[in-house]
Amino acid sequence: MATKKAQSADPAGYAEAMREVESILSELDSPSVDVDVLSTKVERASFLINWCNERISSAQMTVDALVADLGVFEEDESDEDDFDDDDFDEDEDDE
């Protein structure tokens, strides 16, 4: 039962989850790792990694939706893209 509770305790945020994963990895890398808690630590790390991946996927979908909404503005501002960067280079050559 303790394993399920450890798995289901959500971290406060992404940064906290990553710190906990790094801490677990350090513990697992230690020569004095307690074999009795090894599987619990691995399960918790797995839970946290999946939790982080879900947050990343959610953030990516949000960003994609926002960028797609900006596509409407790109069409309206297409007249601004009619000049070339070369127009600015000519001014620099005159100096």
Buried (B, 14 or more C-beta within 10 A) or exposed (E): EEEEEBBEEEBEEBEEBBEBBEEBEEBEEEEEEEEEBEEBBEBBBEBBBEBBEEBEEEEEEEEEEEEEEEEEEEEEEEEEEEEEEEEEEEEEEEE
